[in-house]
Amino acid sequence: MAYPLPKDKIPVFFEDTSIAFGSKSDARLRKTYWLFHLMNQARVVNLGTFFIKLALKLNLPIKNLIRATIFEQFCGGETIRDCDTTITSLAESGIGTILDYSVEGEDNEESFDATAQEILRTIDKAATSGSIPFSVFKVTGIASSEILEKVQREDSLTDTEKAQFARTKERMALLCSHAYEKKVRIFVDAEESWVQGIIDDLAYEMMAQFNKETAIVYNTYQFYRHDTLEALKGAYLKARQKGYVLGGKLVRGAYMEKERLRARENEYTNPIHASKEATDADYNSAIDFSIENLKHISVCLGTHNEYSCQYCAAKMEKLGIERKDERIWFAQLLGMSDNISFNLAKAGYNVAKYVPYGPISAVLPYLIRRAEENTSIAGQSSREFLMVKSELKRRGISSL
């Protein structure tokens, strides 16, 4: 499906590096340049992640090095309070913060309870700040992946597993009810297909309870799956029938290689689109569907795709929708696609950055994925690198 966008119909452009990096000092911009320069090189990333894992395993003192490089680029700090500087800095450019507790803890009930308590603290922080428009959590952060998978397969659970799944539902209800009471919107993040079905069910239960008047709970839709567009439309119909507002975060997806490998090993149909073009077409169709049904849907476009952001902005313009309409948000990850985030915010759209935080050793898996994804996504590191290089040149600063 073609989506032509005549240049004179595009309300916002992303080439202005003076806006994208205006909040960065010369020294910080130079450091960012070298970080993306290194991440452009797959061999360097592979060796670096190997030695970081080894050094941490051997308790070698490298945390300060990590803190001063990749952690500083992609994370807000180790605690909520540590993130205050980032929250304030983003807010000065009209960008909100989504505090993302990115610790991947142990798979036990104590760690699930601890994570739930931390998410409650992010909700409380959001409730007292005008700069934090959403909270977020992953269901596998408060629940056993193994039990979720068994429930989705409709396998029999032991009495212990039944009790653990009941606790999962209690934690999810606790988070969503607290968000509702505090008037804080909350994202339920997407996960792998073999647990996503039960996560969807739990999210819709929460929406039916807390989204009667406005979207508080948002489910996440991964459009690299070929069944997601129809799933979104089905969720919309279900919401209309049951009388609640659908909250949707629209993303392309984060588990492509894992999904393909598992489908091949277990000999079932790969749920992932055969081409990026098909993913893009579904994503942009989802924008159409959401914007055209805005009376009953609130959305956040979680994307680093410039075209999709421009497409949504042009769609809003065409339908006469205000740029600051609270039912439409754009979001990108901290440390990435600043040209999109800052230029959208400057143009008057609702924009937020995902700001991961947590102890360095605990968020390391997240940081390694950021480095690997920037290397593996076609052109991602190159695009970031060239933008920073362009801004250094504009400022008349050497990258050395």
C-alpha positions in Angstrom: 0.0 0.0 0.0 1.5 3.4 -1.0 1.4 6.4 1.3 2.5 9.3 -0.8 3.4 12.4 1.3 3.8 15.5 -0.9 6.5 17.7 0.7 4.1 20.7 1.0 1.7 18.5 3.1 4.3 17.5 5.7 3.8 19.5 8.9 7.2 18.6 10.5 10.7 17.8 9.3 13.5 16.1 11.2 16.7 17.4 9.6 17.3 20.4 11.9 20.2 19.1 14.1 20.3 22.5 16.0 17.0 21.5 17.5 17.7 17.8 17.8 20.9 18.4 19.8 20.3 21.9 21.2 20.3 20.6 24.8 23.7 18.9 24.5 27.0 20.5 25.3 29.9 20.4 22.9 31.7 17.8 25.1 28.6 15.6 25.5 27.9 15.8 21.7 31.5 14.8 21.0 31.2 11.8 23.3 27.9 10.8 21.7 29.7 11.0 18.3 32.3 8.5 19.4 29.8 6.2 21.0 27.8 5.8 17.8 31.0 5.6 15.8 31.9 2.5 17.8 28.3 1.1 17.6 28.5 1.3 13.8 31.1 -1.5 13.9 29.5 -4.9 14.7 32.9 -6.5 15.6 33.6 -3.8 18.2 30.1 -4.2 19.7 30.4 -8.0 19.8 33.8 -7.9 21.5 32.7 -5.1 23.8 29.6 -6.9 25.1 31.6 -10.1 25.5 34.3 -8.4 27.7 31.7 -6.4 29.6 29.8 -9.6 30.6 33.1 -11.4 31.4 34.4 -8.4 33.5 31.2 -8.3 35.5 31.2 -12.0 36.1 34.8 -11.7 37.4 33.8 -8.7 39.5 36.3 -6.4 37.7 35.9 -2.7 38.3 34.3 -1.5 35.1 31.0 0.0 36.3 32.4 3.5 36.1 33.4 3.0 32.5 29.9 1.7 31.7 28.3 4.6 33.6 30.3 7.2 31.7 29.5 5.7 28.2 26.6 3.5 27.2 24.7 4.0 30.5 24.9 7.8 30.3 23.6 7.7 26.7 20.6 5.4 27.2 19.7 5.6 30.9 18.5 8.3 33.3 20.2 6.9 36.4 20.2 4.1 38.9 17.2 5.4 40.9 14.1 7.5 40.2 15.7 10.4 42.0 18.8 10.1 39.8 16.5 10.6 36.8 15.5 14.1 37.9 18.2 15.8 35.9 17.1 14.0 32.7 13.4 14.7 33.4 14.1 18.4 33.9 16.3 18.6 30.8 13.7 17.0 28.6 10.9 19.1 30.0 12.8 22.3 29.1 12.5 21.1 25.4 8.8 20.3 25.8 9.4 16.5 26.0 7.9 14.2 28.7 9.6 11.3 30.5 8.4 7.8 30.7 10.3 6.2 33.6 11.1 2.6 32.6 12.4 0.4 35.4 14.6 -1.8 33.2 15.8 -4.3 35.8 15.6 -7.9 34.7 15.5 -9.6 38.0 15.3 -13.1 39.3 12.3 -15.3 38.4 10.7 -15.6 41.9 7.8 -14.1 43.8 9.9 -11.9 46.0 11.5 -10.2 42.9 8.0 -9.8 41.3 6.7 -8.1 44.4 9.8 -5.8 44.6 9.3 -4.8 40.9 5.6 -4.1 41.4 6.5 -1.8 44.4 9.0 0.0 42.2 6.4 0.5 39.4 4.1 2.0 42.1 6.8 4.5 42.9 7.0 5.5 39.2 3.3 6.1 39.2 3.5 8.2 42.4 6.4 10.2 40.7 4.3 10.7 37.6 1.3 11.9 39.7 3.4 14.7 41.3 5.1 15.8 38.1 3.7 17.6 35.0 6.6 16.2 33.0 5.8 12.4 33.2 2.8 11.6 31.0 2.9 7.8 31.3 4.2 4.9 33.5 5.1 1.5 32.1 5.7 -2.1 33.1 6.3 -5.5 31.6 4.1 -8.3 32.8 7.1 -10.7 32.9 8.6 -8.3 35.4 5.8 -9.2 37.8 5.0 -12.7 36.7 6.6 -16.0 35.8 7.1 -16.4 32.0 6.7 -20.1 32.3 3.3 -19.8 34.0 2.1 -17.2 31.6 3.0 -19.5 28.7 1.2 -22.5 30.3 -1.9 -20.4 30.8 -1.8 -19.2 27.2 -1.5 -22.8 26.0 -4.3 -23.7 28.4 -2.2 -26.3 30.1 -3.2 -27.6 33.6 -1.6 -25.7 36.5 -0.5 -27.1 39.8 -2.1 -25.6 42.9 1.1 -23.7 43.5 1.1 -22.3 39.9 -2.6 -21.4 40.3 -1.7 -19.4 43.4 1.2 -17.7 41.6 -0.9 -16.8 38.6 -3.5 -15.3 41.0 -0.8 -13.2 42.5 0.2 -12.0 39.0 -3.4 -10.8 38.5 -3.4 -9.1 41.9 -0.2 -7.3 41.1 -1.5 -6.2 37.7 -4.7 -5.0 39.3 -2.7 -3.2 42.0 -0.7 -1.3 39.4 -3.6 -0.4 37.2 -5.9 0.7 40.0 -3.1 2.8 41.5 -2.6 4.4 38.1 -6.4 5.0 37.8 -6.5 6.6 41.3 -3.6 8.8 40.6 -4.8 9.7 37.1 -1.6 8.4 35.5 -1.8 6.6 32.2 0.1 3.3 32.1 1.5 1.1 29.3 1.5 -2.7 29.4 4.6 -3.5 27.3 4.5 -6.1 24.5 6.4 -9.4 24.8 6.9 -12.6 22.8 4.0 -14.2 21.0 4.0 -17.3 23.3 3.0 -15.1 26.2 1.4 -12.1 24.4 -2.0 -13.7 24.2 -2.5 -13.9 27.9 -1.0 -10.5 28.4 -3.6 -9.1 26.0 -6.3 -10.8 28.0 -5.1 -9.3 31.2 -4.7 -5.8 29.7 -8.3 -5.9 28.3 -9.6 -6.9 31.7 -7.9 -3.8 33.2 -9.2 -1.6 30.4 -12.8 -2.7 31.0 -12.4 -1.7 34.6 -10.4 1.5 34.4 -10.9 3.0 30.9 -14.6 3.8 31.1 -14.2 7.5 30.6 -10.6 7.9 29.2 -7.7 5.7 28.4 -5.7 4.9 31.5 -4.4 1.4 30.6 -2.7 1.0 27.2 -1.9 -2.3 25.6 1.0 -2.5 23.2 0.7 -3.7 19.6 3.6 -5.1 17.6 3.1 -4.6 13.9 5.9 -6.8 12.7 3.4 -9.6 13.4 1.1 -10.2 10.5 -2.0 -10.6 12.8 -1.6 -7.4 14.8 -3.6 -5.0 12.6 -6.7 -7.3 12.8 -6.0 -7.7 16.5 -6.1 -4.0 17.0 -9.4 -3.7 15.0 -10.8 -6.6 17.0 -9.8 -4.9 20.3 -11.5 -1.7 19.2 -14.8 -3.6 18.5 -14.5 -5.3 21.9 -13.9 -2.0 23.6 -17.0 -0.5 21.9 -19.1 -3.4 22.9 -18.1 -3.3 26.5 -18.1 0.5 26.7 -14.5 1.4 27.4 -11.9 3.5 25.6 -9.1 1.5 23.9 -5.5 2.6 24.8 -2.9 1.5 22.3 0.8 1.9 22.1 1.8 1.2 18.5 5.3 -0.3 17.9 7.0 -2.3 15.2 8.4 -4.9 17.5 11.5 -6.1 19.5 11.7 -9.9 19.3 12.0 -10.6 15.6 15.0 -13.0 15.6 13.8 -14.8 18.7 10.3 -15.3 17.1 11.7 -16.6 13.8 14.0 -19.0 15.6 11.4 -20.5 17.9 8.9 -20.8 15.0 11.5 -22.7 13.0 12.6 -25.0 15.9 9.0 -25.8 16.9 7.7 -26.0 13.3 4.8 -23.6 13.4 4.0 -20.6 11.2 6.3 -17.7 11.7 4.1 -14.8 13.1 6.5 -12.2 11.7 5.8 -10.4 8.4 8.0 -11.6 5.5 9.2 -8.1 4.7 9.8 -4.7 6.4 7.5 -3.1 3.7 4.6 -5.3 5.0 5.3 -4.2 8.6 5.4 -0.6 7.6 2.2 -0.8 5.6 0.4 -2.4 8.6 1.8 0.2 11.0 0.7 3.1 8.9 -2.7 1.5 8.4 -3.0 1.3 12.2 -2.3 5.0 12.3 -5.2 5.6 9.9 -7.5 3.4 11.8 -6.6 4.9 15.2 -6.8 8.6 14.1 -10.1 8.0 12.3 -11.6 6.4 15.4 -10.1 8.8 17.9 -13.3 9.2 19.8 -12.9 5.7 21.2 -9.1 5.2 20.9 -6.1 6.9 22.5 -2.7 6.1 21.0 1.0 6.5 21.5 3.3 6.0 18.5 6.4 4.3 19.9 8.5 4.5 16.8 11.9 5.7 15.5 10.5 5.7 11.9 10.6 9.2 10.5 8.0 8.5 7.8 5.4 7.1 10.2 5.7 10.2 12.4 5.3 12.5 9.5 2.4 10.4 8.2 0.6 10.7 11.5 1.3 14.4 11.7 0.0 14.9 8.1 -3.1 12.8 9.0 -3.8 14.9 12.0 -3.4 18.1 9.9 -5.8 16.7 7.3 -8.5 15.9 9.8 -8.1 19.2 11.7 -6.8 17.5 14.9 -4.9 19.7 17.3 -1.2 18.9 17.6 -1.6 18.9 21.4 -4.6 16.5 21.4 -3.9 14.4 24.5 -5.2 11.3 22.7 -2.1 11.2 20.4 1.5 10.9 21.6 4.8 10.1 20.0 7.6 8.3 22.0 11.2 7.4 21.4 14.0 5.9 23.5 16.3 8.1 25.5 19.6 8.5 23.5 18.1 7.7 20.2 16.3 9.6 17.4 16.6 12.9 19.0 16.0 14.5 15.6 12.5 13.1 15.7 11.7 13.7 19.4 13.0 17.3 19.6 11.7 18.5 16.3 8.2 17.0 17.0 8.2 18.7 20.4 9.4 22.0 18.8 6.5 21.8 16.3 4.0 21.4 19.1 3.2 17.7 19.3 3.0 15.5 22.4 6.3 13.8 22.8 7.9 11.6 25.5 11.1 9.7 25.9 11.4 6.3 27.4 14.0 6.8 30.2 15.3 3.4 31.5 16.8 3.3 35.0 18.1 0.8 37.5 21.4 -0.4 39.0 24.0 -0.7 36.3 24.6 -4.4 36.6 20.8 -5.1 36.6 20.1 -3.0 33.4 23.1 -4.3 31.6 21.0 -6.8 29.5 18.9 -3.7 28.3 22.1 -1.8 27.5 23.6 -4.7 25.5 20.3 -5.0 23.5 20.5 -1.3 22.7 24.0 -1.6 21.4 23.2 -4.8 19.4 20.0 -3.4 18.0 21.7 -0.2 16.9 24.3 -2.3 15.1 21.8 -4.8 13.5 19.0 -2.4 12.5 19.8 -1.4 8.9 21.3 2.1 9.1 20.2 2.9 12.7 23.7 3.7 14.1 24.8 5.2 10.8 21.7 7.6 10.9 22.4 8.6 14.5 26.1 9.0 13.8 25.7 11.1 10.8 23.2 13.4 12.5 25.6 14.0 15.4 28.5 14.5 12.9 26.4 17.0 11.0 25.7 19.0 14.2 29.4 19.0 15.2 30.2 20.4 11.7 27.4 23.0 12.1 29.0 24.1 15.4 32.4 24.2 13.9 33.7 21.6 16.3 36.2 18.9 15.6 35.1 15.4 16.6 38.6 14.6 17.9 
